[in-house]
Amino acid sequence: MYYQIMTSKYTKNLTDILAMLWSIEKDLNLINYKENEKKIYYTIACIISQTGSCNITDVINESGYSRSTVYKTIKKFESANLIVLKQSNIDKREFNLILAT
């Protein structure tokens, strides 16, 4: 089996990125959330960044988590004032997700 040793520059870059991610999670109050919950938050942020809007169905399709897991997590984020739910003007059964500031 062949293993390649990480270069010190790569290791430094990786630790810098991890430190930055930890800082962002701290600033956003995501530190105490589970990894799957953080992934759902980041999925919402990525979808909004790429398309300008995001709804619950988008998150389910993109994250791969069940509707139940996504919905419970979104409700948790809403209770913590991390996101705002706004009913869609196009489909009244759907809610758009807005990242709170």
C-alpha positions in Angstrom: 0.0 0.0 0.0 1.3 3.5 -0.9 0.8 6.5 1.3 1.7 10.0 0.4 2.8 12.2 3.2 1.1 15.6 3.3 3.4 18.5 2.7 3.8 21.1 5.4 2.3 23.8 3.1 -0.8 21.6 2.5 -1.0 20.9 6.3 -0.8 24.6 7.0 -3.5 25.4 4.5 -5.7 22.7 5.8 -5.4 23.9 9.4 -6.0 27.5 8.3 -9.2 26.5 6.6 -10.4 24.5 9.6 -9.6 27.4 11.9 -11.6 29.7 9.6 -14.5 27.3 9.5 -14.5 27.0 13.3 -14.5 30.8 13.5 -17.4 31.1 11.1 -19.4 28.4 13.0 -18.7 30.3 16.2 -19.8 33.6 14.7 -23.0 32.0 13.3 -23.7 30.2 16.6 -23.5 26.8 14.9 -20.9 25.3 17.3 -23.3 23.3 19.3 -25.2 21.8 16.4 -24.7 18.3 15.1 -22.7 17.8 11.9 -25.9 16.9 9.9 -27.5 20.1 11.1 -24.5 22.2 10.1 -24.6 20.5 6.6 -28.2 21.5 6.2 -27.3 25.1 7.2 -24.5 25.2 4.7 -26.7 23.6 2.0 -29.2 26.5 2.5 -26.4 29.0 2.3 -25.0 27.4 -0.9 -28.4 27.2 -2.6 -29.1 30.9 -1.8 -25.7 31.9 -3.0 -26.1 30.0 -6.3 -29.7 30.6 -7.2 -30.8 33.6 -5.1 -33.5 31.7 -3.2 -34.0 28.4 -1.4 -37.0 26.4 -0.2 -37.4 23.3 1.9 -37.6 21.0 -1.2 -34.4 22.4 -2.5 -32.6 21.5 0.8 -34.1 18.0 0.8 -33.0 17.3 -2.8 -29.5 18.8 -2.3 -28.6 17.5 1.1 -29.8 14.0 0.7 -31.5 14.1 4.2 -35.1 13.0 4.7 -37.9 15.6 4.7 -38.4 14.9 8.4 -34.7 15.6 9.3 -34.6 18.7 7.2 -37.9 20.1 8.5 -36.9 19.4 12.2 -33.5 21.1 11.7 -35.1 24.1 9.9 -37.5 24.5 12.8 -34.6 24.3 15.2 -32.8 27.0 13.2 -35.9 29.2 13.1 -36.3 28.9 16.9 -32.7 30.1 17.3 -33.3 33.0 14.8 -30.7 31.6 12.4 -33.2 31.5 9.5 -36.6 33.0 8.7 -39.4 31.1 6.9 -41.4 33.0 4.4 -44.4 31.5 2.5 -43.8 31.3 -1.2 -45.8 33.6 -3.4 -45.8 31.0 -6.2 -46.6 27.8 -4.3 -48.4 28.5 -1.0 -47.5 24.9 0.2 -43.8 25.8 0.1 -41.7 28.1 2.3 -38.6 30.1 1.2 -35.7 30.1 3.6 -33.9 33.3 4.4 -30.6 33.4 6.4 -31.0 35.7 9.4 -28.4 38.4 10.0 
